[in-house]
């Protein structure tokens, strides 16, 4: 135990001695580090001092360099100033020499001009003297001419007085008579030339026009069905008439109120008549009533539903009819918003001619005429197909169908040439191009060809009577006859009151008056007949 304590004590002493030795070594190292740090700080301080001195030297040298540069720049500026002054002096010397040369030349020119002016003044004095002599001579000749004019005036007055005495009329009367005579001769020559020109133009153009129109008509074949204002709805039995009328007539009143047509129920077995001037309304009503008859249940609610179904069916029919017409007419592209408007023309008629079929026929005729004369076929086809577009809106829109159709075509993107042809096809706008004239011709051919349209007897008689009254209203006309539905007018005149020249003018005047007051399908030809017969009788009665 003691030994262990001794060993522990020895170890403790050894540890303490080692710790003290380490403390001493660490202190020495710290002293050495402190001395080294002081030495380095001193060295760093010396280096900073050297750096400051070097920086100061560098700044001094920079100042010296800047001063040297300033002196150099000043020297350069002084040299440049010296050079500029030298250049200015040289330029001044050259300028002075040039001015001296100019002054010398100017003096020479002034001397020459002074010599020329003296020479010109001498010539001017000579010319003035000669002019004075000529003036005196002219004055003498003028006095002689005045005397001769006075003598000629006296002779002219004497001759005129003698001529007036011999002729028995004054000078103004003779002048007026000569003017009238020359005017009559000029009018006679003009009338003869006009007749010759018209005859030549007619001989050359009428044959070609007749061939073109005939060829276009025979190449265009179409059917025309006369429309009426009454539609017939067949009934399975007469008992259905009572259902259509309804209790106390409520069904028939409701049907007429919804559709806008008049229902006619009479004693005719198996049918009911629908009357309306609007063909589209009449067709809607016919389909609605046929649907009701087929269903058998007729009351106000079913009437409204049937009417709505019929309206939708008619709208689809219009689109189908428009698409078929566009295809048949040969039109490539058309605005889709125009299709319902075009389709409604299927239910419009003009003198019994269906307007949509008329448009298709006009497109075919216009294409044929344009191909024959070398015009733009597609443009003429399109304008002729759309020329009656405005008739679909004329019942509810103010204005002529030509103006309405032109506005619709412009609104839906048609070209200016097509729009103008539509507006001008009834001469409401002056035609300006070949397309306008072809569309007018196609419209006239389609309307005037035999069987295309029908007219009422009253309208026909009224037109013929009006034409005859217009012809007989002119002085010198004895009788007038309107033939061929107004396309031919024969006028008999008094040969004593109307001469040949007057007959030609009378034919034109009557034709113009008929064209302004009467609408005739096709062209009107006026023939003035002047016949003179001298009859004498001899012998016993």
C-alpha positions in Angstrom: 0.0 0.0 0.0 2.8 2.3 0.9 4.6 1.4 -2.3 1.5 2.3 -4.3 1.3 5.6 -2.5 5.0 6.3 -3.3 4.4 5.3 -6.9 1.4 7.6 -7.2 3.3 10.5 -5.6 6.2 10.0 -7.9 3.9 10.0 -10.9 2.2 13.1 -9.6 5.5 14.8 -9.2 6.6 13.8 -12.7 3.3 15.0 -14.2 3.7 18.4 -12.4 7.3 18.7 -13.5 6.3 17.9 -17.1 3.4 20.4 -17.0 5.8 23.1 -15.6 8.3 22.4 -18.4 5.5 22.6 -21.0 4.4 26.0 -19.6 7.9 27.3 -19.7 8.3 26.1 -23.3 5.0 27.6 -24.3 6.0 30.9 -22.7 9.3 30.9 -24.6 7.5 30.2 -27.9 5.0 33.0 -27.1 7.9 35.4 -26.4 9.6 34.4 -29.7 6.3 34.9 -31.6 5.8 38.2 -30.0 9.3 39.3 -30.9 8.8 38.1 -34.5 5.5 39.9 -34.7 7.1 43.1 -33.5 9.9 42.7 -36.0 7.4 42.1 -38.8 5.3 45.1 -37.7 8.5 47.2 -37.8 9.3 45.8 -41.2 5.8 46.5 -42.4 6.0 50.1 -41.1 9.2 50.6 -42.9 7.7 49.2 -46.1 4.7 51.5 -45.8 7.1 54.4 -45.4 9.0 53.4 -48.5 5.7 53.0 -50.4 4.6 56.5 -49.4 7.9 57.9 -50.6 7.5 56.0 -53.9 3.9 57.2 -54.2 5.0 60.7 -53.6 7.8 60.4 -56.2 5.3 58.9 -58.7 2.9 61.8 -58.1 5.7 64.3 -58.6 6.7 62.6 -61.8 3.1 62.6 -63.0 2.8 66.3 -62.3 6.0 66.9 -64.2 4.7 64.8 -67.1 1.4 66.7 -67.0 3.3 70.0 -67.1 5.4 68.8 -69.9 2.3 67.7 -71.8 0.7 71.1 -71.2 3.8 72.9 -72.5 3.8 70.5 -75.5 0.1 71.2 -76.3 0.7 74.9 -75.9 3.6 74.6 -78.4 1.5 72.7 -80.8 -1.3 75.3 -80.6 1.2 78.1 -81.2 2.5 76.1 -84.2 -1.0 75.6 -85.5 -1.8 79.3 -85.1 1.4 80.1 -86.9 0.4 77.7 -89.7 -3.1 79.1 -89.9 -1.8 82.6 -90.1 0.5 81.5 -92.8 -2.3 79.9 -94.7 -4.5 83.0 -94.3 -1.7 85.1 -95.6 -1.3 82.8 -98.6 -5.1 82.8 -99.3 -5.2 86.6 -99.0 -2.4 86.9 -101.5 -4.2 84.6 -103.9 -7.5 86.5 -103.3 -5.8 89.8 -104.0 -4.3 88.5 -107.2 -7.7 87.1 -108.3 -9.4 90.4 -107.5 -6.8 92.3 -109.5 -7.4 90.0 -112.5 -11.2 90.4 -112.1 -10.9 94.2 -112.0 -8.7 94.1 -115.1 -11.2 92.0 -117.0 -14.1 94.1 -115.8 -12.4 97.3 -117.0 -11.9 95.7 -120.4 -15.5 94.5 -120.6 -16.8 98.0 -119.5 -14.7 99.5 -122.2 -16.1 97.1 -124.8 -19.7 97.6 -123.7 -19.3 101.4 -123.7 -18.1 101.1 -127.4 -21.1 98.9 -128.2 -23.5 101.3 -126.5 -22.2 104.2 -128.5 -22.6 102.1 -131.7 -26.1 101.0 -130.7 -27.1 104.6 -130.0 -25.9 105.7 -133.4 -28.0 102.9 -135.1 -31.0 103.9 -132.9 -30.8 107.5 -134.0 -30.7 106.4 -137.6 -33.7 104.1 -137.1 -35.6 106.8 -135.4 -35.1 109.2 -138.3 -36.3 106.4 -140.7 -39.3 105.7 -138.5 -40.3 109.3 -138.5 -40.1 109.3 -142.3 -42.2 106.1 -142.5 -44.8 107.5 -140.1 -45.3 110.6 -142.3 -45.7 108.3 -145.3 -48.2 106.1 -143.5 -50.2 109.1 -142.5 -50.5 110.2 -146.1 -51.5 106.7 -147.2 -54.1 106.4 -144.4 -55.7 109.6 -145.5 -55.9 108.2 -149.0 -57.4 105.0 -147.7 -60.0 106.8 -145.7 -61.1 108.7 -148.8 -61.4 105.4 -150.7 -63.4 103.8 -147.8 -65.8 106.6 -147.8 -66.2 106.3 -151.6 -66.7 102.5 -151.3 -69.3 103.0 -148.5 -71.2 105.4 -150.7 -71.1 102.9 -153.6 -72.2 100.0 -151.3 -75.2 101.9 -150.0 -76.2 102.8 -153.5 -75.8 99.2 -154.6 -77.8 97.9 -151.6 -80.5 100.4 -152.2 -80.7 99.4 -155.8 -80.8 95.7 -154.9 -83.6 96.2 -152.3 -85.6 98.2 -154.9 -85.2 95.5 -157.5 -85.8 92.6 -155.1 -88.7 94.2 -153.3 -87.3 93.4 -149.8 -84.9 94.8 -147.3 -81.4 93.5 -146.5 -82.5 92.0 -143.2 -85.4 90.2 -144.9 -83.1 88.8 -147.6 -80.7 87.6 -144.8 -83.5 85.9 -142.9 -84.8 84.2 -146.0 -81.4 83.0 -146.9 -80.9 81.6 -143.4 -84.3 79.8 -143.6 -83.4 78.3 -147.0 -80.0 77.1 -145.8 -81.6 75.7 -142.6 -84.1 73.7 -144.6 -81.4 72.4 -146.8 -79.3 71.4 -143.8 -82.2 69.7 -142.1 -83.0 67.8 -145.3 -79.4 66.7 -145.7 -79.3 65.7 -142.0 -82.5 63.7 -142.3 -81.2 61.9 -145.4 -77.9 61.2 -143.7 -79.7 60.0 -140.5 -81.9 57.7 -142.6 -79.0 56.3 -144.4 -77.0 55.7 -141.2 -80.0 54.1 -139.5 -80.7 51.9 -142.5 -77.0 50.8 -142.8 -76.8 50.1 -139.0 -80.0 48.2 -139.0 -79.0 46.1 -142.1 -75.7 45.2 -140.5 -76.7 44.8 -136.8 -80.3 43.4 -137.0 -79.3 40.2 -138.7 -76.5 39.5 -136.2 -78.7 40.5 -133.2 -81.5 38.3 -134.5 -79.2 35.3 -134.9 -77.7 35.8 -131.4 -81.1 36.1 -129.7 -82.6 33.2 -131.6 -79.6 31.1 -130.8 -79.7 32.0 -127.1 -83.5 31.2 -126.9 -83.2 27.8 -128.7 -80.3 26.8 -126.5 -82.3 27.6 -123.3 -85.2 25.3 -122.7 -87.2 25.7 -119.5 -90.7 25.0 -118.2 -93.0 27.7 -116.9 -96.0 26.8 -114.8 -98.7 29.5 -114.4 -99.2 30.3 -110.7 -102.5 31.2 -109.1 -103.7 32.8 -105.8 -105.5 29.7 -104.7 -104.2 26.3 -103.4 -106.2 23.2 -103.1 -105.9 20.8 -100.1 -107.5 17.4 -100.6 -109.5 15.9 -97.7 -110.0 12.2 -97.0 -113.7 12.8 -96.3 -116.2 15.7 -95.9 -116.4 15.0 -92.2 -112.9 16.6 -92.0 -114.4 20.0 -92.9 -116.2 20.1 -89.6 -113.0 19.5 -87.7 -111.3 22.2 -89.7 -114.1 24.6 -88.8 -114.2 23.6 -85.1 -116.6 24.4 -82.5 -118.2 27.8 -83.3 -115.5 28.3 -85.9 -112.6 28.6 -83.5 -110.2 26.3 -85.4 -110.7 28.0 -88.8 -110.3 31.5 -87.1 -107.2 30.3 -85.3 -105.7 28.9 -88.6 -106.4 32.1 -90.6 -105.0 34.2 -87.8 -101.8 32.2 -87.5 -101.1 31.7 -91.3 -102.5 34.9 -92.7 -104.5 33.1 -95.5 -108.2 32.7 -96.1 -109.7 29.3 -95.8 -112.6 28.7 -98.3 -114.9 25.7 -97.4 -117.8 25.3 -99.9 -119.9 22.4 -101.2 -117.2 21.0 -103.4 -116.6 17.5 -102.0 -113.1 16.3 -100.9 -111.2 19.7 -101.1 -110.6 22.9 -99.1 -109.3 26.1 -100.8 -106.6 28.4 -99.4 -106.6 31.9 -100.9 -103.7 34.4 -100.4 -101.7 36.7 -102.8 -98.5 35.8 -101.0 -97.4 32.5 -102.4 -95.0 31.7 -99.5 -97.7 32.2 -96.9 -100.1 30.1 -99.0 -97.6 27.3 -99.3 -96.9 27.3 -95.5 -100.7 27.2 -94.9 -101.1 24.3 -97.4 -98.4 22.3 -95.7 -99.7 23.0 -92.2 -103.3 22.1 -93.1 -102.2 18.9 -94.9 -100.2 17.9 -91.8 -103.3 18.6 -89.6 -105.6 16.6 -91.9 -103.2 13.7 -91.9 -102.9 13.7 -88.1 -106.6 14.2 -87.6 -106.3 16.1 -84.4 -107.2 19.7 -85.1 -107.3 22.3 -82.2 -105.5 25.6 -81.6 -102.4 24.1 -80.0 -101.9 21.6 -82.8 -102.5 24.3 -85.4 -99.6 26.4 -84.0 -97.3 23.4 -83.9 -98.2 22.4 -87.4 -97.6 26.0 -88.5 -94.1 26.0 -86.9 -93.2 22.7 -88.6 -94.4 24.1 -91.9 -92.3 27.2 -91.5 -89.2 25.2 -90.8 -90.0 22.9 -93.8 -90.4 25.9 -96.1 -87.1 27.5 -94.9 -85.3 24.2 -95.7 -87.1 24.2 -99.1 -85.9 27.7 -99.8 -82.3 26.7 -99.0 -82.6 23.6 -101.2 -84.2 25.5 -104.1 -81.4 28.2 -103.9 -78.6 25.6 -103.9 -80.2 23.8 -106.9 -80.7 27.1 -108.7 -77.1 28.1 -108.1 -75.9 24.8 -109.4 -78.2 24.9 -112.4 -77.1 28.4 -113.3 -73.4 27.5 -113.1 -72.4 29.9 -110.3 -69.2 28.8 -108.6 -69.3 30.6 -105.2 -72.0 32.7 -103.5 -72.4 34.1 -100.0 -74.3 31.7 -97.9 -76.4 34.5 -96.4 -77.9 35.1 -99.9 -79.2 31.5 -100.2 -82.4 32.1 -98.1 -83.1 35.3 -100.0 -82.7 33.5 -103.3 -84.7 30.6 -102.2 -87.7 32.8 -101.3 -87.8 33.8 -105.0 -89.2 30.3 -105.7 -92.5 31.5 -104.3 -92.5 34.8 -106.2 -94.0 35.2 -109.6 -94.1 38.0 -112.2 -96.9 37.7 -114.7 -97.1 34.0 -113.9 -93.4 33.5 -114.4 -91.5 32.0 -111.4 -88.8 34.5 -110.5 -86.1 32.0 -109.4 -86.5 30.0 -112.6 -86.5 33.3 -114.5 -83.1 34.2 -112.8 -81.6 30.8 -113.8 -82.8 31.2 -117.4 -81.4 34.8 -117.5 -78.0 33.5 -116.3 -77.9 30.9 -119.0 -79.0 33.4 -121.7 -76.5 36.0 -120.5 -73.7 33.4 -120.6 -74.6 32.4 -124.1 -74.8 36.0 -125.3 -71.5 36.9 -123.6 -69.7 33.9 -125.2 -71.0 34.9 -128.6 -69.7 38.5 -128.4 -66.5 37.8 -126.4 -67.5 39.4 -123.1 -66.8 38.1 -119.6 -69.0 35.1 -119.4 -68.8 34.5 -115.7 -69.4 38.1 -114.8 -72.5 38.3 -117.1 -73.8 35.0 -115.8 -73.5 36.1 -112.1 -75.1 39.5 -112.7 -78.0 38.0 -114.7 -78.6 35.4 -112.0 -78.8 38.0 -109.2 -80.6 40.8 -111.2 -84.0 40.1 -109.5 -82.6 39.6 -106.0 -84.5 42.6 -104.7 -87.9 41.0 -105.5 -87.6 38.9 -102.4 -87.8 42.0 -100.2 -90.0 44.4 -102.2 -93.3 43.6 -100.4 -91.9 44.9 -97.1 -89.0 47.3 -98.1 -89.5 50.7 -99.8 -87.9 51.1 -103.2 -87.6 49.4 -106.5 -86.4 45.8 -106.7 -83.4 46.9 -108.9 -82.2 49.3 -106.2 -82.9 46.9 -103.4 -81.2 44.0 -105.2 -78.1 46.2 -105.9 -77.8 47.2 -102.2 -78.2 43.5 -101.1 -75.5 42.4 -103.6 -73.1 45.2 -102.4 -73.8 44.3 -98.8 -72.9 40.6 -99.4 -69.6 41.2 -101.2 -70.5 41.3 -104.9 -68.2 43.3 -107.3 -69.1 46.8 -108.4 -69.7 45.6 -112.0 -72.3 43.1 -110.8 -74.0 45.7 -108.5 -74.2 48.2 -111.3 -75.7 45.7 -113.7 -78.4 44.8 -111.2 -79.2 48.5 -110.6 -79.3 49.3 -114.4 -81.3 46.3 -115.7 -84.5 48.5 -115.8 -82.7 51.7 -116.8 -83.1 53.2 -113.3 -79.3 53.8 -113.6 -77.6 54.5 -116.9 -75.9 51.4 -118.4 -72.1 52.0 -118.7 -70.7 48.6 -119.8 -71.3 45.5 -121.9 -72.3 43.5 -118.8 -75.2 45.9 -118.1 -76.5 45.6 -121.7 -76.2 41.8 -121.7 -78.2 41.5 -118.5 -80.9 43.8 -119.9 -81.0 41.7 -123.1 -81.2 38.4 -121.2 -84.0 39.7 -118.9 -86.0 41.0 -122.0 -85.5 37.7 -123.8 -86.6 35.6 -120.9 -89.7 37.8 -120.3 -90.7 38.3 -123.9 -90.3 34.8 -125.3 -93.6 33.1 -126.2 -95.2 31.3 -123.3 -92.9 32.8 -120.7 -95.5 35.2 -119.1 -99.2 35.7 -119.1 -101.0 39.0 -118.8 -104.6 39.8 -117.9 -107.1 40.7 -120.6 -107.8 44.0 -119.0 -104.1 44.9 -118.9 -103.6 43.9 -122.5 -106.5 45.9 -123.8 -105.5 48.9 -121.7 -102.0 48.8 -123.0 -103.1 48.5 -126.7 -105.6 51.4 -126.3 -103.0 53.6 -124.6 -100.5 53.0 -127.5 -103.1 53.9 -130.1 -104.1 57.0 -128.2 -100.5 58.1 -128.0 -99.9 57.6 -131.7 -103.2 59.5 -132.7 -102.3 62.4 -130.4 -99.7 63.7 -132.9 -100.8 66.1 -135.6 -101.2 64.7 -139.1 -102.0 61.1 -137.8 -105.3 59.8 -139.1 -105.3 56.3 -137.6 -103.1 54.0 -135.6 -103.1 50.2 -135.0 -101.3 48.4 -132.2 -100.3 44.8 -133.1 -98.5 41.9 -131.5 -99.2 42.9 -127.9 -97.8 46.4 -128.5 -94.6 45.3 -130.2 -95.7 46.6 -133.6 -97.5 49.9 -134.2 -98.7 51.0 -137.7 -99.5 54.7 -138.1 -101.4 56.1 -141.1 -100.8 59.8 -141.8 -102.3 62.5 -144.0 -99.9 62.8 -147.0 -100.8 66.4 -147.4 -99.8 67.4 -143.8 -96.8 65.0 -143.4 -94.0 64.9 -145.9 -91.2 62.2 -146.0 -88.9 64.1 -143.6 -91.7 64.7 -141.2 -92.7 61.0 -141.4 -89.3 59.9 -140.3 -89.2 62.3 -137.3 -92.8 61.4 -136.4 -91.9 57.7 -136.1 -89.1 58.5 -133.7 -91.2 60.8 -131.6 -94.0 58.2 -131.3 -91.6 55.5 -130.4 -90.0 57.7 -127.7 -93.4 58.7 -126.3 -94.6 55.0 -126.1 -91.3 54.0 -124.4 -91.8 56.7 -121.7 -95.5 56.0 -121.0 -96.1 52.3 -121.7 -94.3 49.2 -120.5 -94.2 46.7 -123.4 -92.5 43.2 -123.1 -89.8 43.4 -125.7 -89.1 46.1 -128.4 -91.7 48.3 -130.0 -91.5 49.0 -133.7 -93.3 52.0 -135.1 -94.1 52.2 -138.8 -95.4 55.4 -140.3 -97.3 54.8 -143.6 -97.7 57.8 -146.0 -99.7 57.0 -149.1 -100.9 59.5 -151.7 -103.4 58.6 -154.5 -104.7 60.9 -157.2 -108.0 59.7 -158.8 -109.8 61.3 -161.7 -112.9 60.2 -163.5 -113.9 60.9 -167.1 -116.9 59.9 -169.2 -120.6 59.7 -168.6 -121.9 58.7 -165.2 
